Amino acid sequence: MTNMLELKNVNSFYGNIQALYDVNLHIDRGEIITLIGANGAGKSTTLMTVCGVVQARTGAVIYEDEEITKMPPNKIVAQGICQVPEGRLIFPELTVQENLDMGAFMRSDKAGIARDMDYSFELFPILAERRKQPGGNLSGGEQQMLAIARALMAKPKLLLLDEPSMGLAPLVVKQIFDIIKKVNAEAGTTIFLVEQNANLALKIGHRGYVMENGRIVLSDTCDKLMANEQVKKAYLGL
């Protein structure tokens, strides 16, 4: 395995308020890495720092051996990093099909786009049924599926998922997590998953990091984190 993404001593701020403190983590090609922690721990800021939406003030973000710390977000997307933000943020007025087309807006390989559209509909059959409906008419779970499918249309090498289970019924959450595993296994997409539902996230991840108050406080394989007494008590309700 080779390093796909590395954060080295990253410090990020919102104005004068520091949100991340000397964050170090790495993601190898083909892994599902999960970042867990309480609400407000800095998990979403970590993803936004990778995407360039929040720029690290000090430290480095390295992607495929190239430093992208100061790169603008549109260039980062062009490098193959795509984020599914918290709260889904689909285009409610556009149809399901048009939302998916928007995901492929940086691509010009028509045959590949058509193939990936078919693959998205295979992953999410409900979206195929609703392809002509406006995104805003879908349920919360269907909108989350659409947000993930739209990101996949960009053919990302690294997919960033921010709280995909938020506000969804347990059955829908299970479906979505099964698909995350499938996309990783079948398409080989590397996944960086930020999730408050630590139990679910650690079950599908290879390795995990625990964040508290903007700092990484633990890192290990997901199996070992699930067995860790501190993690059980704080995040798994055991």
Backbone torsions as a table, in degrees:
resi	resn	phi	psi	omega
1	MET	NA	143.4	177.4
2	THR	-117.6	151.5	178.4
3	ASN	-62.2	124.5	175.4
4	MET	-97.6	-43.8	-177.6
5	LEU	-135.5	139.4	176.0
6	GLU	-140.9	134.1	171.4
7	LEU	-108.7	125.3	-178.4
8	LYS	-117.8	113.0	176.4
9	ASN	46.5	48.8	-175.5
10	VAL	-81.2	127.7	173.6
11	ASN	-120.2	120.8	-179.6
12	SER	-121.2	148.7	-176.0
13	PHE	-133.1	153.2	163.7
14	TYR	-110.6	102.7	-173.5
15	GLY	64.1	-120.1	179.2
16	ASN	-97.7	1.3	-176.9
17	ILE	-94.8	120.1	-179.0
18	GLN	-79.0	131.6	-178.4
19	ALA	-110.0	-32.9	178.8
20	LEU	-124.0	138.9	-177.4
21	TYR	-122.6	110.6	174.6
22	ASP	43.6	53.0	-178.7
23	VAL	-78.1	125.2	175.1
24	ASN	-122.2	124.1	172.3
25	LEU	-157.2	159.7	175.5
26	HIS	-140.4	152.5	179.0
27	ILE	-128.8	125.9	177.3
28	ASP	-89.6	153.2	178.7
29	ARG	-55.6	130.6	175.9
30	GLY	89.2	-2.7	-178.5
31	GLU	-86.7	157.9	160.8
32	ILE	-107.6	113.9	178.3
33	ILE	-108.1	134.7	-179.5
34	THR	-117.1	139.7	177.6
35	LEU	-117.6	114.3	-177.9
36	ILE	-114.1	161.3	-179.9
37	GLY	163.0	167.3	-178.6
38	ALA	-69.1	167.7	174.9
39	ASN	-59.3	133.7	178.3
40	GLY	82.2	9.1	-178.3
41	ALA	-75.1	-18.2	-178.0
42	GLY	112.3	9.8	-176.3
43	LYS	-64.9	-50.6	-179.2
44	SER	-64.7	-36.1	177.9
45	THR	-62.0	-36.0	177.7
46	THR	-60.2	-47.8	178.8
47	LEU	-62.6	-42.9	-177.6
48	MET	-67.8	-27.4	175.5
49	THR	-71.4	-38.9	175.9
50	VAL	-61.4	-41.6	-177.0
51	CYS	-77.4	-11.8	-178.8
52	GLY	85.7	2.0	177.6
53	VAL	-69.4	-38.8	169.6
54	VAL	-112.6	126.8	-179.9
55	GLN	-92.2	133.4	175.8
56	ALA	-62.9	131.5	179.4
57	ARG	-77.5	-39.1	173.0
58	THR	-137.2	163.9	-175.7
59	GLY	92.1	-175.9	-175.0
60	ALA	-139.3	142.7	170.8
61	VAL	-110.2	118.7	-176.4
62	ILE	-118.2	125.9	-178.7
63	TYR	-125.2	122.6	-177.9
64	GLU	47.7	50.3	176.7
65	ASP	66.2	12.6	177.6
66	GLU	-120.5	134.9	178.5
67	GLU	-76.5	126.8	-178.1
68	ILE	-118.8	14.4	-173.1
69	THR	-52.2	-43.6	-175.4
70	LYS	-104.5	9.1	-177.8
71	MET	-73.5	138.3	178.8
72	PRO	-68.0	152.6	-174.5
73	PRO	-54.1	-39.6	-177.9
74	ASN	-64.5	-33.6	177.7
75	LYS	-71.4	-34.9	179.6
76	ILE	-65.6	-41.1	176.7
77	VAL	-60.7	-42.2	-179.3
78	ALA	-63.6	-23.0	177.8
79	GLN	-78.3	-12.1	177.9
80	GLY	110.3	18.1	176.3
81	ILE	-107.7	126.4	-178.1
82	CYS	-133.0	136.1	-177.8
83	GLN	-113.0	137.5	168.0
84	VAL	-101.4	104.0	-171.5
85	PRO	-72.6	162.3	173.9
86	GLU	-61.5	138.2	178.5
87	GLY	85.6	6.5	169.2
88	ARG	72.7	-54.5	175.6
89	LEU	50.3	48.2	172.5
90	ILE	-78.8	174.2	176.0
91	PHE	-92.5	102.8	-170.5
92	PRO	-65.4	-29.6	-177.8
93	GLU	-78.9	-25.1	-177.1
94	LEU	-82.8	152.2	176.9
95	THR	-70.1	168.2	175.9
96	VAL	-54.7	-48.6	-179.0
97	GLN	-60.5	-42.2	-179.4
98	GLU	-67.3	-37.0	174.9
99	ASN	-59.7	-42.9	180.0
100	LEU	-67.1	-39.4	176.3
101	ASP	-58.6	-39.5	179.6
102	MET	-61.9	-32.7	178.8
103	GLY	-63.3	-28.3	-176.7
104	ALA	-98.9	16.9	-170.4
105	PHE	-63.6	-21.5	179.9
106	MET	-91.1	1.6	-177.2
107	ARG	-103.9	153.7	177.5
108	SER	-126.2	0.0	-178.6
109	ASP	-82.6	90.2	-171.8
110	LYS	-57.9	-41.4	-179.1
111	ALA	-64.9	-41.9	178.9
112	GLY	-64.4	-40.1	179.0
113	ILE	-63.0	-44.1	179.5
114	ALA	-61.8	-42.1	178.4
115	ARG	-61.6	-44.3	-178.1
116	ASP	-70.3	-30.8	174.9
117	MET	-63.5	-45.7	178.1
118	ASP	-60.9	-41.3	-179.4
119	TYR	-64.0	-39.5	178.5
120	SER	-62.6	-41.8	-179.8
121	PHE	-70.8	-27.8	175.9
122	GLU	-71.2	-41.3	178.3
123	LEU	-66.3	-40.1	-175.0
124	PHE	-124.8	78.6	-176.2
125	PRO	-55.9	-31.7	-179.5
126	ILE	-61.9	-32.8	179.2
127	LEU	-69.9	-33.7	176.9
128	ALA	-63.1	-41.7	179.1
129	GLU	-64.9	-32.1	-173.7
130	ARG	-104.3	17.3	-169.2
131	ARG	-58.4	-26.2	-178.9
132	LYS	-92.9	-3.9	-177.1
133	GLN	-86.0	148.6	174.1
134	PRO	-63.4	141.5	179.8
135	GLY	-56.2	-33.6	-178.3
136	GLY	-66.3	-16.6	179.7
137	ASN	-86.4	-7.2	-177.7
138	LEU	-79.3	158.0	174.0
139	SER	-70.9	169.3	179.0
140	GLY	-56.8	-43.4	-179.6
141	GLY	-65.1	-41.5	179.5
142	GLU	-66.8	-36.1	177.1
143	GLN	-65.5	-37.2	177.2
144	GLN	-65.5	-40.5	176.5
145	MET	-61.0	-42.1	179.8
146	LEU	-64.3	-41.2	179.9
147	ALA	-62.5	-40.7	178.9
148	ILE	-68.8	-44.9	179.9
149	ALA	-62.2	-40.1	179.0
150	ARG	-61.9	-42.2	177.7
151	ALA	-63.2	-39.4	-179.7
152	LEU	-65.6	-27.0	178.5
153	MET	-65.6	-19.3	176.4
154	ALA	-80.0	-2.2	-177.2
155	LYS	52.8	55.9	-176.0
156	PRO	-71.9	148.4	170.5
157	LYS	-84.4	-33.7	-179.8
158	LEU	-127.1	119.4	-179.1
159	LEU	-106.5	123.4	178.6
160	LEU	-101.7	123.3	-178.0
161	LEU	-117.1	120.6	-177.4
162	ASP	-107.0	105.7	176.5
163	GLU	53.1	56.0	-178.3
164	PRO	-64.2	-18.7	-177.4
165	SER	-89.2	-6.3	-170.3
166	MET	-58.4	123.5	173.4
167	GLY	73.9	13.9	-176.7
168	LEU	-108.8	152.7	177.7
169	ALA	-66.3	146.7	-176.9
170	PRO	-52.1	-39.1	-178.8
171	LEU	-64.6	-40.5	179.6
172	VAL	-68.6	-39.7	178.8
173	VAL	-60.1	-43.8	179.7
174	LYS	-60.5	-43.9	178.6
175	GLN	-57.8	-46.7	-176.7
176	ILE	-66.2	-40.6	-179.9
177	PHE	-69.0	-34.2	174.8
178	ASP	-61.7	-39.1	-179.2
179	ILE	-71.2	-36.8	176.5
180	ILE	-59.0	-44.6	178.2
181	LYS	-62.1	-41.3	-178.3
182	LYS	-64.5	-44.6	-179.8
183	VAL	-62.4	-38.8	177.7
184	ASN	-66.2	-44.5	-176.2
185	ALA	-73.9	-44.1	-173.7
186	GLU	-83.5	-46.5	-175.5
187	ALA	-92.2	-10.7	-179.6
188	GLY	72.7	16.1	-178.5
189	THR	-70.1	129.6	175.6
190	THR	-77.6	137.5	-173.2
191	ILE	-127.8	131.4	173.9
192	PHE	-114.1	108.7	-171.2
193	LEU	-108.9	119.3	173.8
194	VAL	-101.8	126.8	-170.7
195	GLU	-156.4	132.9	174.6
196	GLN	-78.0	-26.8	178.1
197	ASN	-78.8	82.2	-172.4
198	ALA	-60.9	-37.0	-177.4
199	ASN	-59.0	-50.7	-179.9
200	LEU	-65.5	-45.3	-176.5
201	ALA	-61.3	-43.4	-178.4
202	LEU	-70.9	-23.9	178.5
203	LYS	-71.1	-30.2	-177.1
204	ILE	-103.0	-11.6	-176.2
205	GLY	-84.2	161.8	173.6
206	HIS	-90.2	-51.3	176.3
207	ARG	-130.0	160.4	-178.2
208	GLY	-141.6	157.9	175.0
209	TYR	-126.2	143.6	176.5
210	VAL	-111.9	128.5	-178.0
211	MET	-115.3	134.9	174.5
212	GLU	-135.4	127.7	177.2
213	ASN	48.5	44.8	174.9
214	GLY	79.2	6.4	-178.9
215	ARG	-123.2	143.7	171.6
216	ILE	-78.4	121.0	-177.0
217	VAL	-108.4	-16.2	-179.6
218	LEU	-153.0	146.3	169.4
219	SER	-151.0	141.3	-178.8
220	ASP	-172.4	-177.4	171.2
221	THR	-66.6	155.2	-178.5
222	CYS	-63.2	-36.2	178.3
223	ASP	-59.0	-45.3	-177.5
224	LYS	-70.2	-36.1	177.8
225	LEU	-65.1	-38.1	179.2
226	MET	-65.4	-27.5	-179.5
227	ALA	-90.8	-7.6	-176.3
228	ASN	-74.0	126.8	-175.2
229	GLU	-59.5	-40.5	-179.9
230	GLN	-61.4	-44.0	-179.5
231	VAL	-68.5	-43.2	179.2
232	LYS	-56.0	-46.4	-175.4
233	LYS	-69.8	-46.1	-172.8
234	ALA	-81.1	-34.0	-169.4
235	TYR	-123.3	-20.2	-175.8
236	LEU	-105.7	-1.8	178.1
237	GLY	63.2	31.9	-177.1
238	LEU	-109.9	NA	NA
